[in-house]
Amino acid sequence: MNNMKIYKLLVLLLAVLMTACSDYVDVEDPSPAPAAGNLGVYFPTPAISSFELEPTDPTEITLTVARTTSSGAADVAIIVETNDDDVFNVPQTASFANGETEATIKVTFPTAAEGTTYTLKLAVAGDENVNPYGVYLPYVTVDVTRIKWEAVEEPMVYVDGTFVDIWGTTPRPVYVHAEKAQLGESVRYRFKNVYSPATADPDEDGIYNGFYNNNPGFDASKDWYTIIEIHNATGTSGQVSMLAHQIGVTWSSYGMISIGSNDNAFGNLSNNVITFPANALFFSDNDGNINAATPTYIYLTKEAFIAANMKIDDFNDVEYEVVEGAVGVFESAAYGDTWDKALSKAIDIDEENEESEYKGLYYLSDLYAEGYGVAFYYANDRVRIPENQPIGTKVFGQDLFVSQSSDISSSVEVTDKGVTIYTLGLIFHFEDGTIVGDFAEKFYYSEEAVEYTKADFIGNFLMTGQSQFTGGAPAEMEVEIAEGADNNSIVITGIDYAEEVIASFDPSTSTISIKPQVLADIVSGDETLDATLYTRTAAGAIGQTAAIDFSFHLGGDLVITSTSEANGYLIRSEAAGGWLDGYRNIVFSPTEASAVDADAQSVASLSLRSATNLIQSNDNGNESNFRIQGKKSAEKFVRKVVR
């Protein structure tokens, strides 16, 4: 029963609601039409506008007020809705002349402080002036800032790449005195007269007190400002723009020069260095605009400039000073040649930094080609060679580079005569890492002249040399050099087939000479055979007068001099009917070993060689020894300095 009552009530309620809906009529009230003769006054300026004024600019701005009709003169009331600190003086009306659609109002703010942003909001008053259905806004908000520049205490360093790029000169650092301004979400710096001429030589850090190559041409009758804006509120990083500006320089007939950022091209600030990369800045004069291919750098501190320029990118560009010495000789195994060379040491421009790349840096200038040297580090008895150094020469049509060898040790040792021997284990390779040689290149240095006396030639030596005969084994004989019968003679014992060889000593040149000579007879079994030592020239001529001259190499060995007429010997027995032995390119290396007893020269058997067995020429020549080998290890093929 109760459920039935509830049901009847719901049906009745629904019927009432349906009746109410059927009685509703939807009526739309029309919006009021604009007043007759409505002027449609508006501000064509963006709804929010900002003005940033230099401190020297007039304390005023001009705003434009517009209307949609041009007929009749009219004075339109302007309402001030916002006026920060009542700093703005605003006219009460904007006056339109008959036939004009625009009028201007001048807003002044003579008491506005520097460094403060003031907001002004204006609106058009009166229904007869404002079209509520217009597409234009009858109000405007203006932010005005009189820029407050604060001097930066320490000078910055400016390295122009734009001017110098166009005129083909070298970028050089210039001190610039900066002022800084905080502008909301950005920071500005301005530099006065960046391009005024230098009046002095650069300081000890290589920085000029002005631009160095535009005199005459700079207009000193006024100040010229270069302004940059860092688009970051902290001013410590981010994108950077340079405002287009005249630099105060007029060259020749090209007119005043202007420089600034290209559209949508930014520099970047990182680690106190602003870099405008290639094509970020333009150069403009009467000939038009040109993009600068050379970067421009602005260092916010001198320390940043020094730090950035202390990193070595090219060892050929580092400043070095010659290490004074009486002797400097480079011996190249790669090229099979020897030449005089001076050693230089880098000037440490970062002395207080224990990790300075300049500490312990040495350099051999113009080593294989003019303008290209080889650098190496020597400290704590260790030699380290920077990777991938170009040497200015080509092999097989490709540029050569050197890096430290992993197979040939680099070292430094000092001989008894005070000669320092720098052994540089070098890989010679192409830019792609292809190795063409692995050599021990040596540099010999002595502060004082190296002198030798006869006593230096006396002692035990290991004699080595190349055989004069095809297929012959190289020499390796323990010999003794002793005093001779007089002051200018010495005796060499221990040479095969020679009981003793007599050599002469020349104290004026510190050389010993071996000339052709008859040797003691050789006993072979029951036979006694004659023996004669002949000398042989590099061209292969066998002589009876040419001498083999030896002098001490800076490394401590006795070697054949570059002026020696002969460079080897042959021993012949006429009785035996042939050549017994002979060697070329002979070297005597000092040794502690005792020489063999040479009291009697005897051999168990003889091995005779005919003239047809002789190598036709003794001349090794000076030649390169390059050949294509494997690739340099990829992990090493990165420029780096290991200390």
C-alpha positions as CSV (number, residue, x, y, z in Angstrom):
1,M,0.0,0.0,0.0
2,N,2.7,2.4,0.9
3,N,4.6,1.7,-2.3
4,M,1.5,2.5,-4.3
5,K,1.2,5.9,-2.7
6,I,4.8,6.7,-3.4
7,Y,4.4,5.8,-7.1
8,K,1.3,8.1,-7.5
9,L,3.2,11.0,-6.0
10,L,6.1,10.5,-8.5
11,V,3.8,10.5,-11.4
12,L,2.1,13.7,-10.3
13,L,5.5,15.5,-9.8
14,L,6.6,14.5,-13.3
15,A,3.4,15.9,-14.9
16,V,3.9,19.2,-13.1
17,L,7.5,19.5,-14.4
18,M,6.5,18.7,-18.0
19,T,3.9,21.4,-17.9
20,A,6.4,24.0,-16.7
21,C,8.8,23.2,-19.5
22,S,6.1,23.6,-22.1
23,D,5.4,27.1,-20.9
24,Y,9.1,28.4,-21.2
25,V,10.0,30.8,-24.0
26,D,13.7,31.4,-24.8
27,V,14.1,35.2,-25.4
28,E,17.6,36.7,-26.3
29,D,18.1,40.3,-25.3
30,P,20.2,42.1,-28.0
31,S,23.5,43.8,-26.9
32,P,23.5,47.5,-26.9
33,A,24.7,49.0,-30.2
34,P,27.7,51.4,-30.1
35,A,26.7,54.9,-29.6
36,A,26.0,56.9,-32.7
37,G,29.2,58.5,-34.1
38,N,31.4,56.2,-32.0
39,L,35.0,56.9,-32.8
40,G,36.4,53.4,-32.2
41,V,39.5,54.8,-30.3
42,Y,42.2,52.3,-29.5
43,F,45.9,51.8,-28.8
44,P,47.7,50.3,-31.8
45,T,50.7,49.5,-29.6
46,P,50.9,45.9,-28.3
47,A,48.9,45.4,-25.1
48,I,52.0,45.3,-23.1
49,S,55.1,47.3,-24.2
50,S,58.5,47.8,-22.7
51,F,60.8,50.7,-23.0
52,E,64.5,50.5,-21.9
53,L,66.2,53.8,-22.0
54,E,69.8,54.7,-21.5
55,P,70.5,57.1,-18.6
56,T,71.3,59.8,-21.2
57,D,68.1,59.4,-23.1
58,P,65.2,61.9,-22.6
59,T,62.8,60.9,-19.8
60,E,59.9,60.6,-22.0
61,I,58.1,58.2,-24.4
62,T,55.6,58.9,-27.1
63,L,52.5,56.6,-27.5
64,T,50.2,56.5,-30.4
65,V,46.4,56.6,-30.1
66,A,44.3,55.6,-33.1
67,R,40.6,55.7,-34.2
68,T,38.6,53.9,-36.8
69,T,37.1,57.0,-38.3
70,S,38.9,60.0,-39.7
71,S,36.1,62.6,-40.0
72,G,36.0,65.5,-37.6
73,A,38.3,66.8,-35.0
74,A,38.1,65.2,-31.5
75,D,39.6,65.3,-28.1
76,V,39.5,61.9,-26.5
77,A,39.9,61.5,-22.7
78,I,42.7,59.2,-21.5
79,I,42.3,57.4,-18.1
80,V,45.3,56.5,-16.0
81,E,44.6,53.1,-14.4
82,T,48.1,52.3,-13.1
83,N,50.9,54.8,-12.4
84,D,53.8,53.3,-10.3
85,D,54.9,55.8,-7.7
86,D,53.0,58.5,-9.7
87,V,56.2,58.9,-11.7
88,F,54.4,59.4,-15.1
89,N,52.9,62.6,-16.3
90,V,50.2,61.8,-18.8
91,P,48.1,64.2,-20.9
92,Q,44.4,64.1,-20.1
93,T,43.4,63.9,-23.7
94,A,44.6,62.8,-27.1
95,S,43.6,65.2,-29.9
96,F,42.7,64.1,-33.4
97,A,42.7,66.6,-36.2
98,N,40.0,66.4,-38.9
99,G,41.0,63.7,-41.4
100,E,43.5,62.1,-39.1
101,T,43.2,58.5,-37.7
102,E,46.2,58.7,-35.4
103,A,47.3,61.1,-32.6
104,T,50.2,61.0,-30.2
105,I,50.6,61.6,-26.5
106,K,53.9,62.4,-24.8
107,V,54.4,60.7,-21.4
108,T,57.2,62.1,-19.3
109,F,58.8,60.7,-16.1
110,P,61.5,63.2,-15.0
111,T,61.8,61.7,-11.5
112,A,62.1,58.0,-12.6
113,A,65.1,56.4,-10.9
114,E,67.7,54.4,-12.8
115,G,67.5,50.6,-12.5
116,T,63.7,50.6,-11.6
117,T,61.0,49.4,-13.8
118,Y,57.8,51.4,-13.7
119,T,54.4,50.3,-15.0
120,L,51.8,52.6,-16.6
121,K,48.3,51.4,-17.7
122,L,46.2,53.7,-19.8
123,A,42.6,53.3,-21.1
124,V,40.3,55.3,-23.5
125,A,37.4,56.9,-21.6
126,G,33.8,57.3,-22.8
127,D,31.3,55.0,-24.5
128,E,31.2,57.4,-27.4
129,N,35.0,56.7,-28.0
130,V,35.2,52.9,-27.4
131,N,33.6,50.3,-29.6
132,P,33.0,47.3,-27.4
133,Y,32.9,45.1,-30.5
134,G,36.1,46.4,-32.1
135,V,39.0,44.1,-32.8
136,Y,41.4,46.6,-31.2
137,L,42.1,47.2,-27.5
138,P,41.2,50.5,-25.9
139,Y,43.9,50.1,-23.3
140,V,47.7,49.6,-23.1
141,T,50.2,48.7,-20.4
142,V,53.7,50.2,-20.6
143,D,56.8,49.2,-18.6
144,V,59.6,51.8,-18.6
145,T,63.1,51.2,-17.3
146,R,65.9,53.7,-17.2
147,I,68.8,51.4,-17.4
148,K,71.2,51.6,-14.5
149,W,74.7,50.9,-15.5
150,E,77.2,49.9,-12.8
151,A,80.9,49.8,-13.5
152,V,82.6,46.4,-13.4
153,E,85.7,46.8,-11.3
154,E,88.1,44.7,-13.3
155,P,88.5,45.0,-17.1
156,M,87.3,42.3,-19.4
157,V,89.2,41.0,-22.5
158,Y,87.6,41.3,-25.9
159,V,89.0,39.4,-28.9
160,D,87.3,40.6,-32.0
161,G,86.8,38.2,-34.8
162,T,84.4,40.2,-37.0
163,F,86.4,43.2,-38.0
164,V,89.6,41.2,-38.4
165,D,87.9,38.5,-40.4
166,I,86.7,41.0,-43.0
167,W,90.0,42.8,-43.2
168,G,92.2,39.7,-43.0
169,T,94.2,40.5,-39.9
170,T,95.0,38.6,-36.8
171,P,92.7,38.5,-33.7
172,R,94.4,40.0,-30.7
173,P,93.1,40.5,-27.1
174,V,92.0,44.0,-26.0
175,Y,91.2,45.2,-22.5
176,V,87.7,46.6,-22.3
177,H,86.1,48.4,-19.4
178,A,82.6,47.2,-18.8
179,E,79.4,48.4,-17.2
180,K,76.6,46.0,-16.2
181,A,72.9,46.3,-16.0
182,Q,70.2,43.9,-14.7
183,L,67.1,44.0,-16.8
184,G,64.6,41.6,-15.4
185,E,65.3,38.2,-16.9
186,S,68.5,39.3,-18.7
187,V,71.8,40.9,-18.0
188,R,73.5,43.5,-20.2
189,Y,77.1,44.6,-20.5
190,R,78.3,47.5,-22.4
191,F,81.9,48.3,-23.5
192,K,83.0,51.8,-24.4
193,N,85.1,52.4,-27.5
194,V,86.2,48.8,-28.1
195,Y,87.8,49.8,-31.4
196,S,89.7,52.9,-30.3
197,P,93.4,52.5,-31.3
198,A,96.0,50.9,-29.0
199,T,98.5,53.4,-27.6
200,A,101.1,50.9,-26.2
201,D,102.6,47.5,-26.8
202,P,100.7,44.6,-25.2
203,D,101.4,43.8,-21.6
204,E,103.1,40.7,-20.3
205,D,100.0,38.6,-21.0
206,G,99.8,39.8,-24.6
207,I,96.8,42.0,-24.1
208,Y,96.5,45.4,-25.7
209,N,95.1,48.6,-24.3
210,G,93.1,49.2,-27.4
211,F,92.4,48.0,-30.9
212,Y,95.7,47.7,-32.9
213,N,95.0,48.1,-36.6
214,N,92.4,50.8,-37.3
215,N,94.4,54.0,-37.0
216,P,93.5,56.3,-38.6
217,G,89.8,55.8,-38.9
218,F,88.4,55.9,-35.4
219,D,86.1,58.8,-34.5
220,A,87.1,60.0,-31.1
221,S,84.7,62.9,-31.0
222,K,82.1,60.8,-29.1
223,D,81.8,57.5,-27.3
224,W,80.8,54.3,-29.1
225,Y,79.2,51.5,-27.1
226,T,79.2,47.8,-27.8
227,I,76.3,46.2,-25.9
228,I,75.7,42.5,-25.3
229,E,72.7,40.9,-23.6
230,I,72.8,37.6,-21.7
231,H,69.4,36.0,-21.9
232,N,69.6,34.7,-18.3
233,A,68.7,36.4,-15.1
234,T,71.9,35.3,-13.4
235,G,74.1,36.4,-16.2
236,T,76.4,33.4,-15.7
237,S,75.4,31.2,-18.6
238,G,73.0,31.0,-21.6
239,Q,72.5,32.6,-25.0
240,V,74.0,36.0,-25.8
241,S,73.1,38.6,-28.3
242,M,75.0,41.6,-29.5
243,L,73.0,44.7,-30.3
244,A,73.6,46.1,-33.7
245,H,75.8,49.2,-33.4
246,Q,78.2,51.5,-35.1
247,I,81.8,50.9,-33.8
248,G,83.1,54.4,-34.6
249,V,85.5,53.2,-37.3
250,T,85.4,54.5,-40.9
251,W,87.8,52.8,-43.2
252,S,88.6,54.3,-46.6
253,S,85.5,54.9,-48.7
254,Y,83.6,52.1,-47.1
255,G,81.9,54.3,-44.6
256,M,81.0,53.7,-40.9
257,I,81.2,50.1,-39.8
258,S,78.5,48.4,-37.9
259,I,78.6,45.0,-36.1
260,G,75.8,43.0,-34.4
261,S,74.1,39.7,-34.1
262,N,72.5,38.0,-37.0
263,D,68.8,37.2,-36.7
264,N,68.3,34.1,-34.6
265,A,72.0,33.7,-34.2
266,F,73.3,33.7,-30.6
267,G,76.6,33.5,-28.8
268,N,77.0,31.4,-25.7
269,L,78.3,32.2,-22.2
270,S,80.0,29.4,-20.3
271,N,82.8,29.5,-17.7
272,N,83.1,33.3,-17.9
273,V,83.7,33.1,-21.7
274,I,81.2,34.5,-24.3
275,T,81.7,32.9,-27.7
276,F,80.1,34.2,-30.8
277,P,80.7,31.4,-33.3
278,A,81.3,31.7,-37.0
279,N,78.4,33.5,-38.8
280,A,76.8,34.6,-35.5
281,L,77.8,38.3,-36.1
282,F,77.5,40.5,-39.1
283,F,79.8,43.2,-40.4
284,S,78.2,46.1,-42.3
285,D,79.5,49.1,-44.2
286,N,78.6,50.8,-47.5
287,D,79.2,47.6,-49.4
288,G,76.5,45.8,-47.4
289,N,76.4,43.0,-44.8
290,I,78.9,40.2,-44.5
291,N,78.8,37.3,-42.1
292,A,82.0,36.9,-40.0
293,A,83.6,33.5,-40.3
294,T,86.0,34.1,-37.4
295,P,84.6,33.7,-33.9
296,T,84.6,36.6,-31.4
297,Y,85.4,36.0,-27.8
298,I,84.6,38.1,-24.7
299,Y,86.3,37.0,-21.5
300,L,84.4,38.3,-18.4
301,T,87.6,38.2,-16.4
302,K,91.3,38.4,-17.2
303,E,91.7,35.1,-15.4
304,A,89.2,33.5,-17.8
305,F,91.2,34.7,-20.7
306,I,94.5,33.4,-19.3
307,A,92.9,30.1,-18.4
308,A,91.3,29.6,-21.8
309,N,94.5,30.6,-23.6
310,M,96.8,28.4,-21.5
311,K,95.4,25.3,-23.0
312,I,97.8,24.2,-25.8
313,D,96.0,23.5,-29.0
314,D,99.1,23.7,-31.2
315,F,102.5,23.1,-29.9
316,N,104.0,25.1,-32.8
317,D,102.2,28.2,-31.4
318,V,103.6,28.1,-27.9
319,E,106.2,30.6,-26.9
320,Y,109.6,29.0,-26.2
321,E,113.1,30.1,-25.3
322,V,116.2,28.5,-26.6
323,V,118.2,26.3,-24.1
324,E,121.7,27.7,-24.6
325,G,124.3,25.1,-25.4
326,A,127.4,24.5,-27.4
327,V,126.2,21.2,-29.0
328,G,122.8,20.3,-30.4
329,V,122.5,17.5,-33.0
330,F,119.5,15.6,-34.2
331,E,119.9,12.1,-35.5
332,S,117.0,10.7,-37.5
333,A,116.6,7.0,-38.0
334,A,113.5,7.7,-40.0
335,Y,115.2,9.8,-42.6
336,G,118.8,8.4,-42.2
337,D,120.3,11.8,-41.7
338,T,121.8,14.0,-39.0
339,W,121.6,17.8,-38.7
340,D,122.3,20.5,-36.2
341,K,119.3,21.6,-34.1
342,A,118.7,23.7,-31.0
343,L,116.6,22.7,-28.1
344,S,113.9,25.0,-26.7
345,K,111.8,25.0,-23.5
346,A,108.3,26.4,-23.2
347,I,107.8,29.6,-21.2
348,D,105.4,28.7,-18.4
349,I,102.7,31.3,-18.5
350,D,100.9,29.5,-15.6
351,E,103.7,29.0,-13.1
352,E,101.5,28.8,-10.0
353,N,99.5,26.0,-11.5
354,E,101.2,22.7,-10.8
355,E,99.1,21.1,-13.6
356,S,100.2,23.7,-16.1
357,E,100.7,22.2,-19.6
358,Y,103.8,24.3,-20.0
359,K,105.8,22.7,-17.2
360,G,108.6,20.5,-18.5
361,L,107.6,21.1,-22.1
362,Y,110.5,21.0,-24.6
363,Y,110.5,21.6,-28.3
364,L,112.7,21.0,-31.4
365,S,111.6,23.6,-33.9
366,D,111.6,23.2,-37.7
367,L,112.6,19.6,-37.1
368,Y,111.5,17.9,-40.3
369,A,110.0,20.9,-42.1
370,E,110.0,24.7,-41.6
371,G,107.3,25.8,-39.3
372,Y,106.7,22.4,-37.7
373,G,108.5,21.1,-34.7
374,V,108.1,18.2,-32.3
375,A,107.3,18.8,-28.6
376,F,107.9,16.5,-25.7
377,Y,107.6,16.6,-21.9
378,Y,110.5,15.6,-19.7
379,A,110.0,15.6,-15.9
380,N,110.8,13.2,-13.1
381,D,113.1,11.1,-15.4
382,R,110.1,10.4,-17.8
383,V,109.6,11.4,-21.4
384,R,106.1,11.9,-22.7
385,I,105.3,12.8,-26.3
386,P,102.0,14.5,-27.1
387,E,99.9,12.6,-29.6
388,N,99.2,13.4,-33.3
389,Q,101.7,16.2,-33.9
390,P,101.9,17.3,-37.6
391,I,105.5,17.5,-38.8
392,G,104.9,19.2,-42.1
393,T,106.1,16.4,-44.4
394,K,104.4,13.9,-46.7
395,V,105.0,10.3,-47.4
396,F,103.1,8.5,-50.1
397,G,101.2,11.7,-50.8
398,Q,99.8,12.0,-47.3
399,D,100.6,14.3,-44.4
400,L,102.8,12.8,-41.6
401,F,102.1,13.0,-37.9
402,V,104.1,11.6,-34.9
403,S,103.0,10.1,-31.7
404,Q,104.7,8.3,-28.9
405,S,105.8,4.7,-29.7
406,S,104.6,1.9,-27.5
407,D,107.4,-0.4,-28.6
408,I,110.4,2.0,-28.6
409,S,111.2,3.6,-25.2
410,S,111.6,7.3,-24.9
411,S,114.4,8.2,-22.4
412,V,117.0,10.7,-21.3
413,E,120.6,9.8,-20.4
414,V,123.8,11.6,-19.8
415,T,127.2,10.4,-21.0
416,D,130.5,10.6,-19.2
417,K,131.3,13.7,-21.3
418,G,128.2,15.5,-20.1
419,V,126.2,14.9,-23.3
420,T,122.5,14.6,-22.7
421,I,120.9,12.1,-25.1
422,Y,117.1,12.4,-25.6
423,T,115.7,9.3,-27.2
424,L,112.3,9.9,-28.7
425,G,110.4,6.7,-29.6
426,L,108.2,8.0,-32.4
427,I,105.4,6.4,-34.5
428,F,105.1,8.1,-37.8
429,H,101.6,7.9,-39.1
430,F,98.9,9.4,-41.3
431,E,96.0,11.4,-39.9
432,D,93.8,8.3,-40.0
433,G,96.2,6.4,-37.8
434,T,98.0,4.3,-40.5
435,I,101.5,3.7,-39.3
436,V,104.4,4.1,-41.7
437,G,107.3,3.9,-39.3
438,D,108.4,3.3,-35.7
439,F,111.8,4.8,-35.0
440,A,114.2,5.9,-32.2
441,E,114.9,9.5,-33.1
442,K,117.8,11.0,-31.0
443,F,118.8,14.5,-30.0
444,Y,122.2,15.2,-28.4
445,Y,122.7,18.2,-26.3
446,S,125.7,19.6,-24.4
447,E,125.9,22.9,-22.6
448,E,129.7,22.9,-23.1
449,A,131.8,22.0,-26.1
450,V,132.7,18.3,-26.0
451,E,136.4,17.6,-26.2
452,Y,138.3,14.3,-26.6
453,T,141.9,13.5,-25.9
454,K,143.9,10.5,-26.9
455,A,143.2,8.8,-23.6
456,D,139.5,8.6,-24.6
457,F,140.4,6.4,-27.5
458,I,142.2,3.9,-25.3
459,G,140.2,1.0,-23.9
460,N,138.0,-2.0,-24.8
461,F,135.4,-1.8,-27.5
462,L,132.9,-3.9,-29.4
463,M,133.5,-3.5,-33.1
464,T,130.4,-3.9,-35.3
465,G,129.8,-3.3,-39.0
466,Q,128.2,-4.6,-42.1
467,S,129.9,-7.3,-44.2
468,Q,131.6,-6.3,-47.5
469,F,130.4,-9.6,-49.0
470,T,127.0,-10.7,-50.2
471,G,125.3,-12.8,-47.5
472,G,128.1,-12.1,-45.1
473,A,127.4,-11.9,-41.3
474,P,127.8,-8.6,-39.6
475,A,130.9,-8.0,-37.5
476,E,130.9,-8.4,-33.7
477,M,134.4,-8.4,-32.4
478,E,135.8,-7.5,-29.0
479,V,138.8,-5.4,-29.6
480,E,141.3,-3.4,-27.6
481,I,142.7,0.0,-28.5
482,A,146.1,0.7,-26.9
483,E,148.9,3.2,-27.0
484,G,151.1,3.0,-30.0
485,A,154.9,3.4,-30.5
486,D,154.6,7.2,-30.4
487,N,152.3,10.0,-29.2
488,N,150.3,10.0,-32.4
489,S,149.8,6.3,-33.0
490,I,147.6,3.7,-31.5
491,V,147.3,-0.1,-31.9
492,I,144.0,-2.0,-32.4
493,T,144.0,-5.7,-31.6
494,G,141.2,-8.3,-31.8
495,I,140.2,-7.7,-35.4
496,D,139.9,-11.0,-37.3
497,Y,142.8,-11.9,-39.5
498,A,144.9,-9.0,-38.1
499,E,147.3,-9.4,-35.2
500,E,147.3,-5.7,-34.9
501,V,146.1,-2.7,-36.9
502,I,148.1,0.5,-36.6
503,A,146.1,3.8,-36.5
504,S,147.2,7.4,-36.3
505,F,145.8,9.9,-33.9
506,D,145.2,13.6,-34.8
507,P,144.9,15.7,-31.6
508,S,143.8,18.8,-33.6
509,T,140.6,17.0,-34.8
510,S,140.4,14.3,-32.1
511,T,140.2,11.6,-34.8
512,I,142.0,8.3,-35.5
513,S,142.7,7.1,-39.0
514,I,143.3,3.6,-40.4
515,K,145.2,3.5,-43.7
516,P,146.0,0.6,-45.9
517,Q,148.8,-1.5,-44.4
518,V,150.6,-4.7,-44.5
519,L,149.5,-7.0,-41.6
520,A,151.4,-9.7,-39.8
521,D,151.4,-13.1,-41.5
522,I,148.6,-15.5,-40.8
523,V,149.3,-19.0,-39.7
524,S,146.7,-21.5,-41.0
525,G,147.7,-25.1,-40.2
526,D,151.1,-25.7,-41.8
527,E,150.7,-22.6,-44.0
528,T,151.9,-19.1,-43.3
529,L,150.1,-16.5,-45.4
530,D,150.6,-12.9,-46.1
531,A,147.8,-10.4,-45.2
532,T,147.2,-6.8,-46.3
533,L,144.5,-4.4,-45.2
534,Y,143.0,-2.3,-47.9
535,T,140.4,0.4,-47.5
536,R,137.3,0.8,-49.6
537,T,135.3,4.0,-50.4
538,A,131.6,4.3,-50.1
539,A,131.4,4.1,-53.9
540,G,133.1,0.7,-53.7
541,A,136.6,1.6,-54.9
542,I,139.4,-0.4,-53.3
543,G,142.3,1.8,-52.5
544,Q,145.8,1.8,-51.1
545,T,145.9,5.3,-49.8
546,A,142.4,6.3,-48.6
547,A,142.0,6.4,-44.9
548,I,139.1,5.5,-42.6
549,D,138.6,8.3,-40.2
550,F,136.9,7.8,-36.8
551,S,135.7,10.3,-34.2
552,F,133.6,10.1,-31.2
553,H,129.9,10.3,-31.8
554,L,128.0,12.4,-29.2
555,G,126.5,9.1,-28.0
556,G,129.9,7.9,-27.0
557,D,130.7,5.5,-29.9
558,L,133.6,5.8,-32.3
559,V,132.0,6.2,-35.7
560,I,133.3,7.0,-39.2
561,T,133.3,10.7,-39.8
562,S,131.1,12.3,-42.4
563,T,134.3,13.5,-44.3
564,S,136.1,10.1,-44.2
565,E,137.4,9.1,-47.7
566,A,136.8,5.4,-47.0
567,N,134.1,3.8,-44.9
568,G,135.3,0.2,-44.7
569,Y,138.2,-2.2,-45.1
570,L,139.1,-5.5,-46.8
571,I,141.8,-8.0,-45.8
572,R,143.5,-9.9,-48.7
573,S,146.0,-12.7,-48.9
574,E,147.9,-12.9,-52.2
575,A,149.3,-16.3,-51.2
576,A,145.8,-17.6,-50.5
577,G,144.5,-16.0,-53.7
578,G,141.5,-14.1,-52.4
579,W,139.8,-11.9,-49.9
580,L,139.7,-13.1,-46.3
581,D,137.4,-10.6,-44.6
582,G,136.0,-7.1,-44.6
583,Y,133.4,-4.7,-43.1
584,R,131.9,-1.3,-43.8
585,N,130.1,1.3,-41.6
586,I,132.2,0.3,-38.7
587,V,131.4,1.4,-35.1
588,F,133.5,0.9,-32.0
589,S,131.4,0.9,-28.9
590,P,133.1,1.2,-25.5
591,T,132.7,-1.9,-23.4
592,E,134.0,-3.2,-20.1
593,A,134.8,-6.6,-21.7
594,S,138.4,-7.7,-22.1
595,A,139.7,-8.1,-25.6
596,V,140.9,-11.4,-26.9
597,D,144.5,-12.4,-26.6
598,A,146.1,-11.4,-29.9
599,D,149.7,-12.4,-29.3
600,A,149.6,-14.8,-32.2
601,Q,147.3,-14.5,-35.2
602,S,146.3,-18.0,-36.3
603,V,143.2,-19.5,-37.8
604,A,142.2,-23.1,-38.2
605,S,140.9,-22.7,-41.7
606,L,140.4,-19.9,-44.3
607,S,137.3,-19.0,-46.2
608,L,138.3,-17.2,-49.3
609,R,136.0,-14.8,-51.2
610,S,136.4,-13.6,-54.7
611,A,135.8,-10.2,-56.1
612,T,132.4,-11.4,-57.4
613,N,131.3,-11.8,-53.8
614,L,131.9,-8.1,-53.0
615,I,129.0,-5.8,-52.5
616,Q,129.3,-3.3,-55.3
617,S,128.7,-0.2,-53.3
618,N,129.2,0.7,-49.7
619,D,127.0,3.8,-49.9
620,N,123.9,3.5,-47.7
621,G,122.8,7.0,-48.6
622,N,120.4,9.1,-46.6
623,E,116.9,7.8,-47.2
624,S,113.6,7.5,-45.5
625,N,112.7,4.1,-44.2
626,F,108.9,4.4,-44.3
627,R,106.5,1.7,-45.3
628,I,102.8,1.1,-44.8
629,Q,102.1,-0.8,-41.6
630,G,99.2,-1.4,-39.3
631,K,96.8,1.2,-37.8
632,K,97.6,3.2,-34.7
633,S,95.6,2.0,-31.7
634,A,92.2,3.8,-31.8
635,E,92.2,4.6,-28.1
636,K,95.5,6.4,-28.5
637,F,94.5,8.4,-31.6
638,V,93.4,11.3,-29.5
639,R,95.4,14.4,-28.8
640,K,96.4,14.3,-25.2
641,V,99.4,14.9,-22.9
642,V,100.1,12.3,-20.3
643,R,102.2,13.4,-17.4
